[in-house]
Amino acid sequence: MFEQLISDMHVSRMLPEILVLVVALAAILVDIVTPAGRSTRPVQITSIVGLLVVIASTLFVHNNGPAFGGMVEIDSFTIFFRVVLTMLTIIIMAVSENYIQLVKIRIAEYYLMLLFALFGMMLMTMANDLLIVFLGIETMSVSLYALVGMSRHRESSNEGALKYFLLGSFTTAFFVYGIALLYGAVGSTNILDITVYFQRTGMNLPIIAWAGTLLVLVAFAFKTALVPFHWWSPDAYEGAPTTITAFMSTAPKAAAFAAFLRIFYVGFGEVSDGWTTALWWIAVLTMTVGNLMALRQDSIKRMLAFSSITHAGYLVVAMLTYDVIGGAAMLFYLVIYGFMNIGAFLVAIALNRNEDDDRGYDINDYKGLAFRKPLIAFLMMIFMLALAGIPPTAGFFGKYYIFSAAVKSGFIGLAVIGVLNSAVSVYYYLRVVVTMYLKERDEKTEGRIFWKPDMAFAVIVCAVLVMYFGIAPDQLLKVATASIGALW
């Protein structure tokens, strides 16, 4: 009977997620047997090798279909995000060992929290039931709360973690209440059952269903840092160890948008007219407010934190199209944004003179960098041009696909606002390039540069991928189109 139950649940379809938990357990055992006070390098190596196995199992073991009674769905959309999220996690882990020694947080739990966060993100991308989405979000969020506050000797880290935790708790309440209201209206939390219910009722939904939909929308707006639910992100990003800031602004955001897409495209698609207007205004506010706040920043870390809000607005523009073209553009942009943003944050780490003082990320430290460290300056220029959307980087094609999809879907005004915001962002991105190449170096900015081999390798890989997908974007776009097609 037990074997039949396991067979009916199709547990084997969740092999990559099971492997992530196995890797986490292996990392714990390695930490236990490692002598106290030694480096956490064995835990790092165990985690990275294990995640490479996870990617291999995802790519070479094909066993698609529903699992656990239809509560999760393994399809091309799930596989796409499995690979992307695992790759981003590996990059962060690869540069973390020297960094956590620098910032005095040499504890193996750093890697364990990354692994558990990855497991939660994977659950979110495959979830076909609102309860599974909730479990994934909470698994990811609890891990991120701990990671943000891991620099316990820094006041900003403690403050950022506390704000993130408190606001995240409120968001959890919104999401759970929204699930409860939808269950009261539909009688199920399964996304496919919700789809059938909405097909039957159309726009004539009872108020309880509309309220549940609204609360779920608010919860995802918080998790993706959309205005006006974004106020936690700058403090959390600034207070977190910078490697974690790079991680939070990319992988968890990608996972949240993946769950956002599946729920609103599949589950709430029949009532898209009801949430399109709200998302239209959220997209405008997110792009504009993020840009205005980023313009005021002299700290590279805070500038990248606020600009990540703007990029979330671009992703909402793609989501509003509610078609394969816009969805593919969104997946394309999530991938290339992950590489260019992580690369920019890693360069910021390399040039930060004092990790215990957030003021060490001052833009003035970049004066004359092109003459002191030409390779680092060149790599940073690639990331700044990509984030600004300037060809021939992948960032240009990412924005082009999003705005052209918006125009084809009739959102011409929104596309114009997006292009104008993108033009504004050029100022603060090129400001960094101008400072590196055209400003005279200042002796006060001279100091150590944290440019270890693992850091250099990760940054170069990110830069190469950003340029490669800028020169040959069709390959990634085809994969993204095939993946988003699973939702239709």
C-alpha positions as CSV (number, residue, x, y, z in Angstrom):
1,M,0.0,0.0,0.0
2,F,2.8,2.4,0.9
3,E,4.6,1.7,-2.4
4,Q,1.4,2.3,-4.3
5,L,0.8,5.6,-2.4
6,I,4.4,6.8,-3.3
7,S,3.8,5.8,-6.9
8,D,0.6,7.7,-7.1
9,M,2.3,10.8,-5.7
10,H,5.0,10.7,-8.4
11,V,7.7,11.7,-5.9
12,S,10.4,11.0,-8.5
13,R,9.2,14.0,-10.4
14,M,10.5,16.2,-7.6
15,L,14.0,14.7,-7.7
16,P,15.9,18.0,-8.0
17,E,14.0,19.4,-4.9
18,I,14.7,16.2,-3.0
19,L,18.4,16.5,-4.0
20,V,18.5,20.1,-2.7
21,L,17.4,18.8,0.7
22,V,19.9,16.0,0.5
23,V,22.7,18.5,-0.2
24,A,21.6,20.6,2.8
25,L,21.7,17.5,5.0
26,A,25.2,16.6,3.6
27,A,26.4,20.1,4.3
28,I,25.2,19.9,7.9
29,L,27.1,16.6,8.3
30,V,30.2,18.1,6.8
31,D,30.0,21.1,9.2
32,I,29.7,18.7,12.1
33,V,32.8,16.7,11.3
34,T,34.8,19.8,10.4
35,P,37.0,20.9,13.4
36,A,35.7,24.0,15.2
37,G,37.3,27.2,14.1
38,R,38.3,25.9,10.7
39,S,37.2,27.4,7.4
40,T,33.7,26.7,6.1
41,R,35.2,25.9,2.7
42,P,34.2,22.1,2.9
43,V,30.6,23.2,3.4
44,Q,30.8,25.5,0.5
45,I,32.4,22.9,-1.8
46,T,29.8,20.3,-0.8
47,S,27.0,22.7,-1.5
48,I,28.2,23.8,-4.9
49,V,29.0,20.2,-6.1
50,G,25.6,19.1,-4.9
51,L,23.8,21.9,-6.8
52,L,25.7,21.0,-9.9
53,V,24.2,17.5,-9.5
54,V,20.8,19.2,-9.1
55,I,21.2,21.0,-12.4
56,A,22.3,17.8,-14.1
57,S,19.3,15.9,-12.8
58,T,17.0,18.7,-14.0
59,L,18.4,18.7,-17.5
60,F,18.9,15.0,-18.1
61,V,16.1,13.3,-16.0
62,H,12.8,14.1,-17.8
63,N,9.7,13.1,-15.8
64,N,7.2,15.9,-16.3
65,G,3.6,15.9,-15.1
66,P,1.6,16.6,-11.9
67,A,2.8,15.2,-8.5
68,F,1.3,15.0,-5.0
69,G,-2.2,14.8,-6.2
70,G,-1.9,17.8,-8.6
71,M,-0.6,20.1,-6.0
72,V,2.6,20.7,-8.0
73,E,3.2,20.7,-11.7
74,I,6.5,19.7,-13.3
75,D,6.6,21.2,-16.8
76,S,9.0,23.3,-19.0
77,F,8.2,26.4,-17.0
78,T,9.3,24.6,-13.8
79,I,12.5,23.2,-15.4
80,F,13.4,26.7,-16.7
81,F,13.3,28.2,-13.2
82,R,14.9,25.2,-11.6
83,V,18.0,25.8,-13.7
84,V,18.1,29.6,-13.4
85,L,17.6,29.7,-9.7
86,T,20.2,27.0,-9.0
87,M,22.7,28.7,-11.3
88,L,22.2,32.1,-9.5
89,T,22.6,30.3,-6.1
90,I,25.8,28.6,-7.2
91,I,27.3,32.0,-8.3
92,I,26.6,33.5,-4.9
93,M,28.0,30.5,-3.1
94,A,31.2,30.5,-5.3
95,V,32.1,34.0,-4.1
96,S,31.0,33.7,-0.5
97,E,33.8,32.0,1.3
98,N,36.4,34.8,1.1
99,Y,33.6,37.3,1.6
100,I,32.2,35.9,4.8
101,Q,35.7,35.7,6.2
102,L,36.1,39.4,5.4
103,V,32.8,40.4,7.2
104,K,33.4,38.0,10.1
105,I,30.4,35.8,9.7
106,R,32.2,32.5,9.2
107,I,29.3,30.2,10.0
108,A,28.2,27.3,7.9
109,E,24.5,28.3,8.4
110,Y,25.2,30.9,5.7
111,Y,25.3,28.1,3.1
112,L,22.5,26.1,4.7
113,M,20.1,29.1,4.6
114,L,20.9,29.6,0.9
115,L,20.1,25.9,0.3
116,F,16.8,26.1,2.1
117,A,15.9,29.4,0.4
118,L,16.5,27.7,-2.9
119,F,14.3,24.8,-1.9
120,G,11.5,27.3,-1.1
121,M,11.9,29.1,-4.4
122,M,11.7,25.8,-6.3
123,L,8.4,25.0,-4.5
124,M,7.1,28.4,-5.6
125,T,7.8,27.9,-9.3
126,M,6.2,24.4,-9.5
127,A,3.2,25.1,-7.1
128,N,-0.2,24.3,-8.6
129,D,-1.9,25.0,-5.3
130,L,-2.0,28.1,-3.2
131,L,-1.0,26.2,-0.1
132,I,2.2,25.0,-1.8
133,V,2.9,28.6,-2.8
134,F,2.5,29.6,0.8
135,L,4.9,26.9,2.0
136,G,7.5,27.9,-0.6
137,I,7.2,31.6,0.2
138,E,7.6,30.9,3.9
139,T,10.5,28.5,3.5
140,M,12.3,31.1,1.3
141,S,11.4,34.1,3.5
142,V,12.5,32.6,6.9
143,S,15.8,31.7,5.3
144,L,16.2,35.3,4.0
145,Y,15.3,36.8,7.3
146,A,18.2,35.0,8.8
147,L,20.6,35.8,6.0
148,V,19.8,39.5,6.1
149,G,20.6,39.7,9.8
150,M,23.7,37.5,9.6
151,S,26.1,40.4,10.2
152,R,25.0,40.6,13.8
153,H,27.7,43.2,14.7
154,R,26.3,45.7,12.3
155,E,23.3,47.8,13.4
156,S,22.1,48.3,9.8
157,S,21.9,44.5,9.4
158,N,19.9,44.0,12.5
159,E,17.6,46.8,11.5
160,G,17.1,45.6,8.0
161,A,16.3,42.0,9.2
162,L,13.8,43.3,11.8
163,K,12.0,45.4,9.2
164,Y,12.0,42.7,6.7
165,F,10.6,40.2,9.2
166,L,7.9,42.4,10.6
167,L,6.6,43.5,7.2
168,G,7.0,40.0,5.8
169,S,4.8,38.7,8.7
170,F,2.1,41.2,7.7
171,T,2.3,40.0,4.1
172,T,2.0,36.4,5.2
173,A,-1.2,37.3,7.0
174,F,-2.5,39.0,3.8
175,F,-1.7,36.0,1.7
176,V,-3.2,33.4,4.1
177,Y,-6.4,35.5,4.5
178,G,-6.6,35.8,0.7
179,I,-6.2,32.0,0.4
180,A,-9.0,31.5,3.0
181,L,-11.4,33.9,1.2
182,L,-10.7,32.1,-2.2
183,Y,-11.3,28.8,-0.5
184,G,-14.6,30.1,0.9
185,A,-15.7,31.1,-2.6
186,V,-14.3,28.2,-4.7
187,G,-14.1,25.4,-2.2
188,S,-10.5,24.5,-3.2
189,T,-7.1,26.1,-3.2
190,N,-5.9,24.3,-6.3
191,I,-5.1,26.7,-9.1
192,L,-6.9,24.6,-11.8
193,D,-10.1,24.4,-9.7
194,I,-9.9,28.2,-9.3
195,T,-9.6,28.5,-13.0
196,V,-12.7,26.4,-13.6
197,Y,-14.6,28.4,-11.0
198,F,-13.7,31.7,-12.7
199,Q,-14.5,30.4,-16.1
200,R,-18.0,29.5,-14.8
201,T,-18.6,32.8,-13.1
202,G,-16.6,35.2,-15.3
203,M,-16.5,38.8,-14.0
204,N,-19.6,38.2,-11.9
205,L,-17.6,37.1,-8.9
206,P,-18.8,37.4,-5.4
207,I,-17.1,40.0,-3.3
208,I,-15.3,37.4,-1.2
209,A,-13.5,36.1,-4.4
210,W,-12.5,39.6,-5.4
211,A,-11.2,40.3,-1.9
212,G,-9.2,37.1,-2.0
213,T,-7.7,37.9,-5.4
214,L,-6.8,41.4,-4.1
215,L,-5.0,40.1,-1.0
216,V,-3.0,37.6,-3.0
217,L,-2.0,40.4,-5.4
218,V,-0.8,42.5,-2.4
219,A,1.2,39.6,-1.1
220,F,3.0,39.2,-4.4
221,A,3.5,42.9,-4.8
222,F,5.4,42.9,-1.5
223,K,7.5,39.9,-2.4
224,T,8.5,41.4,-5.7
225,A,9.1,44.9,-4.1
226,L,6.5,46.7,-6.2
227,V,5.4,50.3,-5.2
228,P,3.8,51.0,-2.7
229,F,4.8,47.7,-1.1
230,H,8.6,48.3,-1.5
231,W,9.7,50.1,1.6
232,W,11.3,47.1,3.2
233,S,13.7,46.4,0.3
234,P,16.2,49.4,0.5
235,D,16.8,48.8,4.2
236,A,16.9,45.1,3.9
237,Y,19.2,45.3,0.9
238,E,21.5,47.8,2.5
239,G,21.7,46.0,5.9
240,A,22.3,42.5,4.4
241,P,25.7,41.2,3.6
242,T,26.3,42.4,0.0
243,T,26.4,38.8,-1.4
244,I,23.0,38.3,0.1
245,T,21.8,41.6,-1.3
246,A,22.9,40.4,-4.8
247,F,21.1,37.1,-4.2
248,M,17.8,38.7,-2.8
249,S,17.5,41.2,-5.7
250,T,17.7,38.4,-8.3
251,A,16.8,34.8,-7.4
252,P,14.0,35.3,-4.8
253,K,12.5,38.0,-7.1
254,A,12.6,35.6,-10.1
255,A,10.9,32.9,-8.0
256,A,8.2,35.3,-6.8
257,F,7.5,36.4,-10.3
258,A,7.3,32.8,-11.5
259,A,4.6,32.0,-8.9
260,F,3.0,35.4,-9.7
261,L,2.8,34.3,-13.4
262,R,1.4,30.9,-12.8
263,I,-1.3,32.0,-10.4
264,F,-2.5,35.1,-12.3
265,Y,-2.0,33.6,-15.8
266,V,-3.5,30.2,-15.1
267,G,-5.7,30.7,-12.0
268,F,-6.9,34.3,-12.4
269,G,-6.6,34.6,-16.1
270,E,-10.4,34.5,-16.7
271,V,-10.8,37.7,-14.7
272,S,-7.7,39.5,-16.0
273,D,-9.7,42.6,-16.7
274,G,-10.2,42.9,-12.9
275,W,-6.5,43.0,-12.0
276,T,-5.0,44.6,-15.2
277,T,-5.9,48.1,-14.2
278,A,-4.4,47.7,-10.7
279,L,-1.1,46.3,-12.2
280,W,-1.0,49.1,-14.8
281,W,-0.8,51.7,-12.1
282,I,1.5,49.6,-9.9
283,A,3.9,49.3,-12.9
284,V,3.9,53.0,-13.5
285,L,4.5,53.8,-9.9
286,T,7.2,51.1,-9.5
287,M,9.2,52.3,-12.5
288,T,8.9,56.0,-11.6
289,V,9.5,55.9,-7.8
290,G,12.4,53.4,-8.1
291,N,14.1,55.7,-10.6
292,L,13.5,58.9,-8.6
293,M,15.0,57.3,-5.5
294,A,17.9,55.8,-7.3
295,L,18.8,59.2,-8.8
296,R,19.4,60.6,-5.3
297,Q,21.9,57.9,-4.2
298,D,25.6,58.3,-3.8
299,S,26.0,54.8,-2.4
300,I,26.4,52.2,-5.2
301,K,24.7,49.6,-3.0
302,R,21.6,51.8,-2.4
303,M,21.5,52.8,-6.0
304,L,21.4,49.2,-7.1
305,A,18.8,48.5,-4.5
306,F,16.4,51.2,-5.6
307,S,17.1,50.5,-9.3
308,S,16.0,46.9,-8.7
309,I,12.6,48.3,-7.8
310,T,12.5,50.0,-11.2
311,H,13.4,46.7,-13.0
312,A,10.5,45.0,-11.1
313,G,8.3,47.6,-12.8
314,Y,9.6,46.6,-16.2
315,L,8.7,43.0,-15.4
316,V,5.1,44.0,-14.5
317,V,4.8,45.6,-17.9
318,A,5.6,42.3,-19.5
319,M,3.2,40.5,-17.3
320,L,0.4,42.8,-18.2
321,T,0.5,41.6,-21.8
322,Y,-1.0,38.3,-20.8
323,D,0.3,36.4,-23.8
324,V,3.2,34.2,-24.8
325,I,5.3,37.1,-26.2
326,G,5.1,39.1,-23.1
327,G,5.7,36.1,-20.8
328,A,8.7,35.0,-22.9
329,A,10.1,38.6,-22.6
330,M,9.6,38.5,-18.9
331,L,11.5,35.2,-18.5
332,F,14.3,36.5,-20.8
333,Y,14.6,39.6,-18.7
334,L,14.6,37.7,-15.4
335,V,17.6,35.7,-16.6
336,I,19.8,38.5,-17.9
337,Y,18.9,40.8,-15.0
338,G,20.1,38.1,-12.6
339,F,23.5,38.0,-14.3
340,M,24.0,41.7,-14.7
341,N,22.8,42.7,-11.3
342,I,24.8,40.0,-9.5
343,G,27.9,41.1,-11.5
344,A,27.4,44.8,-10.5
345,F,27.0,43.9,-6.8
346,L,30.1,41.7,-6.9
347,V,32.2,44.6,-8.3
348,A,30.8,46.8,-5.6
349,I,32.0,44.3,-3.0
350,A,35.5,44.3,-4.6
351,L,35.7,48.1,-4.3
352,N,34.2,48.6,-0.9
353,R,36.8,49.9,1.4
354,N,35.1,49.1,4.7
355,E,32.4,46.4,4.8
356,D,31.5,47.3,8.4
357,D,30.5,50.8,7.2
358,D,27.9,51.1,4.4
359,R,29.3,54.5,3.5
360,G,32.2,52.5,2.0
361,Y,30.1,52.0,-1.1
362,D,30.5,55.7,-2.1
363,I,30.6,56.4,-5.8
364,N,33.6,58.6,-5.3
365,D,35.7,55.4,-4.7
366,Y,35.3,54.8,-8.4
367,K,37.2,57.9,-9.4
368,G,39.9,57.0,-11.9
369,L,39.2,53.3,-11.5
370,A,39.9,52.7,-15.3
371,F,43.5,53.8,-14.8
372,R,44.0,51.9,-11.5
373,K,42.2,48.6,-12.3
374,P,41.2,48.7,-16.0
375,L,39.7,45.2,-16.0
376,I,37.4,45.8,-13.1
377,A,36.3,49.1,-14.6
378,F,35.6,47.5,-17.9
379,L,33.5,44.8,-16.3
380,M,31.5,47.3,-14.3
381,M,30.9,49.3,-17.4
382,I,29.4,46.3,-19.1
383,F,27.0,45.8,-16.2
384,M,26.0,49.5,-16.0
385,L,25.4,49.6,-19.8
386,A,23.3,46.4,-19.6
387,L,21.2,47.7,-16.7
388,A,20.7,51.0,-18.6
389,G,19.6,48.9,-21.6
390,I,22.3,50.1,-24.0
391,P,23.3,47.9,-27.0
392,P,25.0,45.5,-27.6
393,T,24.3,44.2,-24.1
394,A,21.6,41.7,-23.3
395,G,19.9,44.5,-21.2
396,F,18.9,46.3,-24.4
397,F,17.2,43.3,-25.9
398,G,15.5,42.5,-22.6
399,K,13.9,45.9,-22.5
400,Y,13.2,45.9,-26.2
401,Y,11.3,42.6,-26.0
402,I,9.2,43.9,-23.0
403,F,8.2,47.2,-24.5
404,S,7.5,45.8,-28.0
405,A,5.3,43.1,-26.4
406,A,3.5,45.9,-24.5
407,V,2.9,47.8,-27.7
408,K,1.6,44.7,-29.5
409,S,-0.8,44.1,-26.7
410,G,-2.2,47.7,-26.9
411,F,-0.3,49.1,-23.8
412,I,1.3,51.9,-25.9
413,G,1.1,54.5,-23.1
414,L,2.6,52.1,-20.6
415,A,5.4,51.3,-23.0
416,V,6.1,55.0,-23.5
417,I,6.3,55.6,-19.8
418,G,8.6,52.6,-19.5
419,V,10.9,53.9,-22.2
420,L,11.0,57.3,-20.6
421,N,11.9,55.7,-17.2
422,S,14.6,53.7,-18.9
423,A,16.0,56.9,-20.4
424,V,16.1,58.5,-16.9
425,S,17.9,55.5,-15.5
426,V,20.7,56.1,-18.0
427,Y,21.8,59.0,-15.9
428,Y,22.7,57.2,-12.7
429,Y,24.1,54.2,-14.5
430,L,26.4,56.2,-16.8
431,R,27.3,58.4,-13.8
432,V,29.3,55.4,-12.6
433,V,31.0,54.9,-16.0
434,V,31.9,58.6,-16.2
435,T,33.3,58.5,-12.6
436,M,35.5,55.5,-13.5
437,Y,36.8,56.8,-16.9
438,L,36.6,60.6,-16.8
439,K,37.2,61.6,-13.1
440,E,40.6,62.1,-11.8
441,R,41.6,59.6,-9.1
442,D,41.7,60.8,-5.6
443,E,44.4,59.6,-3.1
444,K,41.6,59.3,-0.5
445,T,39.9,56.7,-2.6
446,E,43.0,54.5,-2.8
447,G,42.8,51.3,-0.7
448,R,42.6,47.6,-0.9
449,I,40.5,46.0,-3.6
450,F,38.8,42.7,-2.7
451,W,39.5,40.9,-6.0
452,K,40.0,37.2,-5.2
453,P,40.2,34.6,-7.9
454,D,36.7,33.3,-7.2
455,M,35.3,36.8,-7.3
456,A,37.1,37.6,-10.6
457,F,35.9,34.3,-12.2
458,A,32.2,34.9,-11.2
459,V,32.2,38.5,-12.4
460,I,33.8,37.6,-15.7
461,V,31.3,34.8,-16.2
462,C,28.4,37.2,-15.6
463,A,29.9,39.7,-18.0
464,V,30.4,37.1,-20.7
465,L,26.8,35.9,-20.4
466,V,25.5,39.5,-20.5
467,M,27.4,40.1,-23.7
468,Y,26.7,36.7,-25.3
469,F,22.9,37.0,-24.8
470,G,23.2,40.6,-26.2
471,I,24.9,39.3,-29.4
472,A,22.8,36.1,-29.7
473,P,19.5,36.7,-27.8
474,D,17.5,34.4,-29.9
475,Q,18.7,31.2,-28.2
476,L,17.6,32.3,-24.8
477,L,14.4,33.8,-26.1
478,K,13.5,30.5,-27.8
479,V,13.9,28.6,-24.5
480,A,11.9,31.3,-22.7
481,T,9.1,31.0,-25.2
482,A,8.9,27.3,-25.0
483,S,8.9,27.5,-21.2
484,I,6.2,30.1,-20.9
485,G,4.1,28.1,-23.4
486,A,3.5,25.5,-20.6
487,L,1.1,27.9,-18.9
488,W,-1.3,27.9,-21.9
